């Protein structure tokens, strides 16, 4: 039996060396998961089931090559499309209609704007419409729309101010060019439907105790088609009472008519200096995509040159009940099998799925120190099994030489 035992040991040692060598060769492969050779002893079957106390094994065999899906170290990069999974899960990729999975987060944009890996497989997730709303149905190929963000006309201005209660009543007839005819003013830039900027100025004049008149000009002109002036009233506690909104409209050359609601809710009249606590409007001019980032939950957010941001899509991850049942396809990709179970998709950071880190990559989880020790061990194991064959050969030779 020794020849067969030794041969099986040589074969097992060779397989172990192959696995260790493959781990070492892929120590710098992004997202690579090391493997481990697992062995089982072999016994001859007995028809009557007896003699179990005198059975001698006939060698060993490779039971399985098991992939170790432990977390690899995360290294920062300068590419915003590099993604690392910190925790469980796999990227879902579309390979010409075939769904495959990977832990390798090295992605880039192809000429059509799709997020792809080095093999051209498309990263999938939830796509977003023109308004940035995610479609959380079936995953689709993620596409980065690099078109300009269209201008959006202003429709509201939120102004929260404190008007000085100590100001004297001003009975002068309002004139935007004469600062003696008003007490305080604010200015904010708004946009028409073409993205052209316009300056809206509000002038505050105290006409009676607790009462202020608000005159509005557009681009220095007092001509507005509705809503000016407005009146703000305050009670003895300095809190605004009555209406706090004002509607103004004006015509912009070549653009749609602009209608804006000014809201002074929250404004006060206290015995302190005039102050502007908030002055914001909701319009913007057109902008070009300048960069995009991916958050921990996989949301891809684009930043535009006009200061706006918009959701462009969301990466989703999948996990399996038994990741070791996945089929290795090469190129750091895996395929589903009956042993792995069906993929369960979800948002990064939920359930058993890890979070995403952008500008980062997951290193291989290979421990080179341990692998080099395994290499030495397998080598000694190989030599020892070779020695059993050599010893058996010497015994056989002795028997042959008997006279």
C-alpha positions in Angstrom: 0.0 0.0 0.0 2.9 2.4 0.7 3.4 3.3 -3.0 -0.3 4.4 -3.3 -0.2 6.2 0.0 3.0 8.0 -1.0 1.6 8.8 -4.4 -1.6 10.3 -2.9 0.5 12.3 -0.5 2.7 13.6 -3.4 -0.5 14.6 -5.3 -1.9 16.3 -2.2 1.3 18.2 -1.6 1.4 19.2 -5.2 -2.2 20.6 -5.0 -1.3 22.4 -1.8 1.7 24.0 -3.5 -0.5 25.0 -6.4 -3.0 26.7 -4.1 -0.2 28.4 -2.2 1.5 29.5 -5.3 -1.8 30.9 -6.7 -2.3 32.9 -3.5 1.2 34.3 -3.7 0.8 35.1 -7.4 -2.3 37.1 -6.7 -1.1 39.0 -3.6 -1.3 42.3 -5.5 -4.6 41.5 -7.3 -7.4 43.9 -6.2 -10.3 42.1 -4.5 -8.6 38.7 -4.7 -9.7 36.1 -2.1 -7.2 33.5 -1.1 -8.0 29.8 -1.2 -7.2 27.0 1.1 -6.8 23.3 0.1 -8.7 21.0 2.4 -7.8 17.2 2.5 -9.6 14.1 3.6 -8.2 10.6 4.4 -9.1 7.6 2.3 -10.0 4.1 3.5 -10.9 1.0 1.5 -14.5 -0.1 1.9 -15.2 -3.4 3.5 -18.1 -5.5 2.3 -18.9 -7.0 5.7 -18.0 -3.8 7.6 -15.7 -5.8 10.0 -12.1 -5.2 10.9 -12.6 -1.5 11.5 -10.0 -1.7 14.3 -7.3 -3.0 11.9 -8.0 -0.7 9.0 -5.1 1.1 7.5 -5.7 4.2 5.4 -4.7 4.1 1.7 -3.7 7.8 1.5 -5.3 11.2 1.2 -7.3 13.2 -1.3 -8.3 16.8 -2.0 -11.7 17.3 -0.4 -12.2 20.9 -1.6 -10.4 24.1 -2.5 -12.2 26.6 -0.3 -12.1 30.4 -1.0 -11.6 32.5 2.1 -14.0 35.5 1.9 -12.3 37.5 4.7 -12.0 41.3 4.5 -8.9 42.6 2.7 -7.2 45.9 3.7 -8.5 49.0 2.1 -6.1 51.4 0.3 -7.0 54.9 -0.8 -6.6 56.0 -4.4 -7.1 59.1 -6.5 -9.8 57.7 -8.8 -13.4 58.6 -7.8 -14.7 55.5 -9.5 -12.5 53.2 -7.4 -14.9 51.5 -4.9 -14.1 49.2 -2.0 -16.6 47.1 -0.1 -16.0 47.2 3.6 -18.0 44.2 4.8 -20.0 41.5 3.0 -21.4 41.5 -0.5 -20.4 41.6 -4.1 -20.6 44.1 -7.0 -23.2 43.0 -9.5 -21.9 43.1 -13.1 -23.6 42.7 -16.5 -21.3 40.7 -18.9 -23.2 41.0 -22.2 -26.4 39.9 -20.6 -24.9 37.4 -18.2 -24.9 38.5 -14.5 -21.6 37.9 -12.7 -20.2 39.1 -9.4 -17.0 40.6 -8.1 -15.2 42.2 -5.2 -12.8 44.1 -7.5 -13.9 47.8 -7.4 -11.6 49.1 -10.2 -14.1 50.9 -12.4 -14.0 53.6 -15.1 -16.3 55.3 -17.6 -16.5 53.9 -21.1 -17.0 56.1 -24.1 -20.8 55.8 -23.7 -20.8 56.9 -20.1 -21.4 53.5 -18.5 -19.4 52.4 -15.4 -17.4 49.4 -16.4 -14.4 47.3 -15.2 -11.3 46.4 -17.1 -13.1 43.6 -18.9 -15.9 46.0 -20.1 -18.5 44.4 -17.7 -21.1 47.0 -16.7 -21.6 47.8 -13.0 -25.3 47.6 -12.2 -27.5 49.4 -9.6 -30.4 51.8 -9.4 -30.6 54.5 -12.1 -31.9 58.0 -11.6 -34.2 60.2 -13.8 -33.6 63.8 -14.8 -34.7 65.1 -11.5 -32.4 62.7 -9.5 -35.1 60.3 -8.4 -33.9 56.7 -8.1 -35.7 53.9 -9.8 -35.4 51.1 -7.2 -36.9 48.3 -9.2 -34.7 45.8 -11.1 -31.0 46.7 -11.2 -29.8 48.2 -14.5 -26.5 49.3 -16.0 -25.3 52.4 -14.2 -24.9 55.4 -16.6 -23.3 58.8 -15.7 -25.1 61.5 -17.6 -22.4 64.2 -18.4 -24.9 66.5 -20.1 -25.2 70.1 -18.7 -27.7 70.6 -15.9 -30.4 72.8 -17.3 -31.2 76.1 -15.7 -34.1 76.3 -13.2 -36.1 79.5 -12.8 -36.4 80.9 -9.3 -39.8 80.6 -7.7 -39.2 81.4 -4.1 -37.1 83.7 -1.9 -37.0 82.9 1.9 -36.0 86.0 3.8 -35.6 86.0 7.6 -34.6 89.4 8.9 -34.7 91.3 12.2 -35.9 94.9 11.8 -34.7 97.3 14.4 -37.7 98.4 16.6 -35.8 101.5 17.6 -36.0 102.9 14.1 -38.0 106.1 13.7 -41.0 106.3 11.5 -40.1 107.3 7.9 -42.8 109.2 6.0 -40.7 109.9 2.9 -41.9 108.7 -0.5 -39.9 105.7 -1.6 -37.1 106.2 -4.1 -34.7 103.3 -4.6 -31.9 105.8 -5.5 -32.4 107.9 -2.3 -31.3 106.0 0.8 -33.2 108.5 3.0 -36.5 107.2 1.8 -36.0 103.7 3.3 -34.3 102.3 6.4 -32.7 99.0 5.4 -32.4 96.8 2.3 -31.4 93.3 1.2 -30.3 91.9 -2.2 -30.4 88.5 -3.7 -29.7 87.1 -7.2 -32.5 85.1 -8.9 -32.6 83.3 -12.2 -35.0 83.2 -15.2 -35.8 80.1 -17.2 -32.7 80.6 -19.4 -30.4 80.8 -16.3 -29.9 84.6 -16.7 -29.3 86.3 -13.3 -31.5 89.1 -12.0 -31.1 91.1 -8.9 -34.0 91.4 -6.5 -33.7 94.1 -3.9 -36.1 94.6 -1.0 -36.2 97.9 0.8 -37.7 98.1 4.3 -39.3 101.4 5.5 -40.9 101.8 8.9 -44.3 103.5 8.3 -45.7 103.2 11.9 -44.9 101.5 15.2 -44.7 97.7 14.4 -45.4 98.3 10.7 -42.9 98.1 7.8 -43.5 98.6 4.1 -41.4 96.5 1.7 -40.7 97.8 -1.7 -39.1 95.5 -4.3 -37.0 96.3 -7.4 -35.8 94.0 -10.1 -32.4 94.8 -11.7 -32.7 98.3 -10.3 -36.2 98.9 -11.7 -39.2 99.6 -9.5 -41.4 98.2 -12.2 -42.8 94.8 -11.2 -46.1 93.5 -12.4 -47.5 92.4 -9.0 -47.1 92.4 -5.3 -45.1 95.5 -4.5 -45.1 97.0 -1.9 -45.9 94.6 0.9 -46.6 95.4 4.5 -45.1 93.5 7.5 -46.7 93.9 10.9 -45.3 92.9 14.3 -46.9 92.6 17.7 -45.6 94.1 20.9 -43.4 90.9 21.4 -41.7 91.6 18.0 -43.3 88.6 16.3 -44.7 88.9 12.8 -48.5 88.9 12.5 -50.7 88.6 9.5 -49.5 87.9 6.0 -45.7 87.3 5.6 -45.6 86.5 1.9 -45.3 88.8 -1.2 -45.7 87.8 -4.8 -43.7 89.6 -7.5 -43.5 89.0 -11.2 -41.5 90.4 -14.0 -40.7 89.9 -17.7 -37.2 88.6 -18.7 -36.1 89.2 -22.3 -36.3 85.9 -24.3 -37.3 83.9 -21.2 -40.5 82.9 -19.6 -42.2 85.3 -17.3 -40.8 85.1 -13.8 -43.1 84.8 -10.8 -41.5 84.7 -7.3 -43.0 84.3 -3.9 -41.1 86.2 -1.2 -41.6 84.6 2.3 -40.7 86.6 5.4 -41.9 84.0 7.9 -39.7 84.0 11.0 -38.7 87.6 10.6 -38.8 89.7 13.8 -38.8 93.3 15.1 -36.6 93.5 18.1 -34.7 96.4 19.7 -31.4 95.4 18.1 -29.5 96.2 15.0 -30.9 95.1 11.6 -29.6 91.7 10.6 -30.2 89.1 7.9 -30.5 85.6 9.4 -31.4 83.9 6.1 -31.8 84.9 2.5 -32.1 82.1 0.0 -33.7 81.4 -3.4 -34.3 78.2 -5.2 -33.2 78.9 -8.8 -29.9 78.3 -10.6 -28.2 78.8 -13.9 -27.0 75.9 -16.1 -23.9 74.0 -15.1 -21.5 71.4 -16.3 -20.7 68.2 -14.4 -17.4 68.8 -12.6 -17.1 65.7 -10.4 -19.0 62.9 -8.8 -18.6 60.9 -5.6 -20.1 57.8 -4.2 -21.4 57.7 -0.6 -21.3 54.8 1.9 -24.8 53.7 0.8 -23.8 53.6 -2.9 -25.5 56.8 -3.9 -23.6 58.5 -6.8 -23.9 62.3 -6.4 -22.7 64.7 -9.2 -21.4 68.2 -8.5 -21.9 70.9 -11.1 -20.1 74.1 -11.8 -23.2 76.1 -10.8 -22.9 74.8 -7.2 -25.8 72.3 -7.6 -25.6 68.6 -6.8 -27.8 65.8 -8.2 -28.2 62.1 -7.6 -26.9 60.2 -10.7 -27.6 56.7 -9.5 -26.9 54.2 -6.7 -24.7 51.1 -6.7 -26.3 48.1 -5.2 -24.7 45.0 -3.7 -25.7 41.4 -3.5 -24.8 38.6 -1.1 -25.3 34.8 -1.0 -26.2 32.3 1.7 -23.1 30.3 0.8 -20.4 32.5 -1.0 -18.1 29.4 -1.1 -20.6 27.9 -3.5 -19.8 30.5 -6.2 -18.1 29.4 -9.3 -14.8 31.1 -10.1 -14.8 32.6 -13.6 -11.4 34.3 -13.5 -10.8 38.0 -13.9 -11.8 38.3 -10.2 -15.4 37.4 -11.1 -17.8 34.7 -9.8 -21.0 33.1 -11.1 -24.0 31.9 -9.2 -24.5 28.2 -8.7 -27.0 25.9 -7.0 -24.6 25.6 -4.1 -24.3 29.3 -3.5 -28.0 30.0 -3.3 -29.8 32.9 -5.0 -28.4 36.4 -4.8 -30.0 38.8 -2.4 -29.7 42.4 -3.6 -29.8 45.5 -1.4 -28.5 48.9 -0.5 -24.9 49.0 0.9 -24.9 49.2 4.6 -28.1 47.2 5.1 -28.6 43.6 6.3 -25.4 41.6 5.6 -24.1 44.0 3.1 -21.0 46.1 3.7 -20.6 49.8 3.1 -18.9 51.4 0.1 -15.8 53.6 0.3 -15.0 55.7 -2.8 -11.5 56.6 -3.9 -10.4 53.3 -2.4 -9.8 49.7 -3.3 -9.8 46.4 -1.3 -6.5 44.6 -1.4 -6.1 40.9 -1.7 -6.6 39.2 1.6 -3.4 37.1 1.2 -1.1 36.9 4.2 2.3 36.6 2.5 4.0 35.5 5.7 1.6 32.7 6.3 1.7 31.7 2.7 5.5 31.4 2.7 5.3 29.2 5.8 2.7 27.1 4.0 5.1 26.9 1.1 7.8 25.5 3.3 5.4 23.1 5.0 4.0 21.8 1.7 7.6 21.3 0.4 8.5 19.2 3.5 5.3 17.3 3.1 6.2 16.5 -0.5 9.7 15.4 0.5 8.3 13.2 3.3 5.9 11.5 1.0 8.7 11.0 -1.6 10.7 9.4 1.2 7.9 6.8 1.9 8.0 5.8 -1.8 11.8 5.6 -1.6 11.6 3.5 1.6 9.0 1.1 0.0 11.2 0.8 -3.0 14.2 -0.2 -0.8 12.0 -2.8 1.0 10.8 -4.2 -2.3 14.4 -4.4 -3.5 15.4 -6.3 -0.4 12.7 -8.9 -1.0 13.8 -9.3 -4.6 17.4 -9.8 -3.6 16.5 -12.7 -1.2 18.2 -15.9 -2.2 
